[in-house]
Amino acid sequence: MNQATLAVHELDITFHLPEGEFYALQDISFEINPNEVVGIVGESGCGKSLTAKAIMGTLPQNASITRGNMIFQNRQLHQMLDKDWQRLRGNELTMIFQEPMTSLNPVLTIGKQVSEVLKRHTSLSKKERKQQVMKTWKKVGLPRPEALWKAYPHQLSGGMRQRVVIAMAVIGQPQLIIADEPTTALDVTTQAQILSLFQSIKQNYNNALLFISHDWGVIRRICDRVMVMYAGRIVEQGDVDKLMNEPKHPYTKSLLQAIPNASKRGQRLYTIPGNVPSLQERKTGCPFYERCPLKMKQCEAVFPDTYTFARQTVACHLFAKEGDHH
Amino acid sequence: MRSNRLPLYIGLTFVGSLFVMMLIGVFYTPYDPNAMDATNRLALPSATHLFGTDNFGRDIFSRVMEGTKTAFFIGTTAVSIGLFFGFLFGAFAGYFGGWIDEILMRFIDAMLAFPGILLAIMLVAVFEPGIKNTVIALGVMSVPAFARIIRSTFIQYKSYDFVKASIAKGGSALHIMLKHILPNALSPIFVAASLSFSGSVLAESGLSYLGLGVQPPDPSWGRMLKEAQPYIATAPWYVVIVGVVITVLVLGFNLLSDGMRDIHDKRV
């Protein structure tokens, strides 16, 4: 088997707040292989974006990695200095943000912003940079490159802006792109176009993609594997089709049950009762305990071990007898 | 609602005409500004002496033109000094935050605690009066205002996604500060610079009036005001003309900054 592009191992992230220390992420372990698309799903506040920030090395000042490690292309990410980070970001590792409106600088031209990556990471001349940028624009389906070079962000539509942002991400040909809900702010038709674009990018650039979303439809369409996060833990991960057809964790089941579809027409849509426990409310047991329809006695006190079924892993006491114990 | 551009245009006219006067003054003045004419003292404004003559018979119009150079020189230099150090303090404090912010801003607070004009008088008294020390004093005086405005815009913009996007592209802190945040902060900086310019000119007039600013033979509006004072009853036009010229420049820059702020606010 090839070596993973990114391997995260038993990662804990702690927030240092005036009230004390709180785990925001606990025991996060996963791998992303070359040319693979991995999704992260979960409700708001489950730690999806924080995971992305940890990989990018842009954790908030009051958060830090307290355990575990991240290995990206044979490098220990959490031991790197600012200088190494700057060489890595944009070049080998980059990120696409949710809001295409605000991820472009309103006072700089599109051409300047996209070529910035090349200016920082390559020794290409101004002319070569422009050619490279226009080639990338063609690949992401942006028309009229000459006009676009001099345009400002406010002159573009939301879909075009997101294409520009994607162009900025792929132009350095990074090994890993992290996309934090890149389609959430777009309308449905544009969303479909951008998703096709992500698929064609994967074929063109052979990069790995970590795709954060809360939309199962998007996840199913684009991802190879998916991780379900709940309250700072990965509760289940596996191949997308398998996991969506045979969810094991009660939380995954509830999430999938909450998707509206034609067969549920006229019925009341299922919602998971309660909320994600906040940082301060998290206890030692299973964080889903309060909301779980299948809760047992041991769930309150002890966080379950992870059990493996073929390529699917799940952290739930229900599977204590069946699965391979870790 | 359409924005009212009138203040901007009036301000531009005032500042522009004085600027043109300065440019002409570099090459040509109707009379030698320092040439005395004992037979023609305190003459009324006339076709030969547009603004009249002073107590030594010197042409006031020529001297006002000479003074324009000093005023613009002092304004520009003081604003540049203030802007440079204000940017250093404000940008680093705003972008990095935390203890860097605390230390830099407490330093600025300490500077603010001194009344500006007293600080200038102190500086000039310790060293020696003259155009160089006046400019330094006025520049130092304007640092806190710039630092605070620049800091607040940097705090505002550093949380924007395009800053995070630039980090994701591998941008260094300095690159982000200069290439991404600064262009966004230009409007408020222009407004502050324009206000600070008029403030500096006014403060220079005040210092020179007290005899602490620009020293003879360098021409200065403030000193002309002082020289005109004894003749306020016999030759009132002298003091009025100099006063009006100072007012036009200060008012011009204030209107300019008001006008620019209005345009900036509209866009937001």
Interface residues (C-beta under 8 A of the other chain):
Chain A: M56 T58 Q61 D82 W85 Q86 R87 L88 R89 G90 N91 T94 M95 F97 Q98 E99 T102 S103 L104 N105 P106 V107 L108 E116 V117 R120 H121 V165 M168 A169 G172
Chain B: G97 G98 Y160 D161 F162 K164 A165 S166 I167 A168 K169 G170 G171 S172 H175 K179 H180 P183 N184 L186
